[in-house]
């Protein structure tokens, strides 16, 4: 049978006590770490949920703004252009003033100036409509904290002559 002397037994006992204490410290530390990580994640989730209604309205705003401007610059239907022009100005003087991103407001202002007076255009009206759409896209990506692909429509692609694909 295996026997150990008293000194060796005390050393083993001391080592086991130290290991037990270390395990308790590590377990307690891990518990605290996971608790605080969970609380931090819950706080982020609560913040996102609190912002969600506002961000959904911002998304609708951008959808309306880009729809109105795209109809104004592309429709052959005079009634549709008139109705969307009125809707654009209602949006501009109403919801836009409630807190849309500065870049989006600047794009709407440039579009509106050009719409009122063609001599105040900083770019063609179609380009200003696309700029508004791009600014809305960037605003949505930034505020929803998402990354969108870099593929966006450019005016020169739209105004390029049609090419017949080879057969």
N, C-alpha and C positions, 0 to 999 in steps of 0.2 A: 504494500500500500504506500501511497505517496504521502509524505509528511513535509510540512514546512515549519520553519522556526517562527518564533513570535515576531521578530523584526521584519521578516519577509511578509508575514500576514498583515502587519500594520501598514507596511508600504503599499500592499495591494489594496487594502481598505482605503487608504488616503487617495490613491489614484482613482479608485472607483467613485469616491465622493467628489473629487474634482471633475471627473467625466460627467457625473450626474448633474452637478452644478452647471457645467458648460452646456449640457443638453437642455437644461431648463432655460438658461439664458438665450440660447439659439432659438428654441421653440417660442419663448416669450417675445423675442425680437421679431421672429417671422410673423407671429400673430399680430403684433403691432403694425408691422410693415403692411401686411395684407389688409388690415382694418383701415389704415390711412389711405392706401391705394383705392380701396373700394369707396371710401367717402369722397375722395377726389373725383373719381369717375361718376359717382352719383351727382356731385355738384355740377360737373360738366353737362351731364344729361339734363339736369334741371334747368341749366342756363339755355341749352338748345331748345328745350320744350317751351321755355318762357319766350324765346325769340321767334319761335316757329310761326305764330299767327302773323306777326309783322313781316317776316321774310316771305311768307306765302303771298301776302298782299303786294310786296315789292315785286315778286315774280309776276303776278297778274298785271301790275302796273306796266312792267316792261313788255309783257305780251301785248297789252293794248297799245302802248306807244309804238312798238315796232309794226304792229298790224296796221294802225292808222297811217303811219308814214309810208309804209310799203304800198298801200292802196293809193294814197295821194300821188306817189311818183310813178305808179305802174298801170293804173286803171285807165281804160278808154271810156268808162261810164261816168259821165259828168255828174250824175246824181250821187254815185258812190264816192267820187272825189269830194263833192260838197259836203256830204254827210260825215265823211272821215276827217275832213278839215275842221268841221265844227267839233267833232269828238276830240280831235287833237288839242284844240284850244281849251276845251273844257277840262281835259286831263292836265294840261299845262298850268292853267290858272287854279286848279283844284288840288288834286292828289299830289301833283309834283311838288307843291309848296309844303307838303306835310313831312318831307324828309327823305326824298330820294337821294342817291349818291350825287355828289357834286359833278362828276364826269358825265353822268346821265343828264342832269339838268343843263349843263353846258351844251351838250349835243342837241338837246331839245330846243334850247335857245337859238343856236345856230340854224337849226332847221326852221324854226319859227320866223326868224329874221329873213331868211331866204324866201320863205313862203309868202310873207307879207310884201317883200320888195326884192325882185330879182337882182337889183343892184347891190344888195347887202349880202350876197352869197360868198362865202369863203371857199366854197367848192360846189360842184353840181349838186342839185337837189337829191339825185339818186345816191350820190356818195354820202351826203349828209344823213340820209336814211340808213345807209349801211353803217355809218359811224355810230349812229344811235344804237343800232342792233349790237354792234361789237362792244360798245360801252355797257349796254345792259348785260351782255354775256359775261363781261369781266366783273361787273358788279355782283351778279348772281354767284359766280365762281368764288369770289372773295368772301361774300357774306355767308354762303353756305359751306365755305371752307372745303371746296372740291376742286379738283384739277380737271379741266376740260381740254380736249385735244386741241392742237393748234390749227386745225382745219377751219378756216373761215372764208366766206365768199368775198371776193374783191371785185370792184366795179369793172376793172379792165378785163376780167374773165367773162363778165356778163355782156360787155359791149364788143367783145371780139367777134369777128365774122364767123359764121358757121362753117365748119369744115366737114366735108363728106369723108367718113372713115373708109380706108382702103378695103377692098374685098379680096 
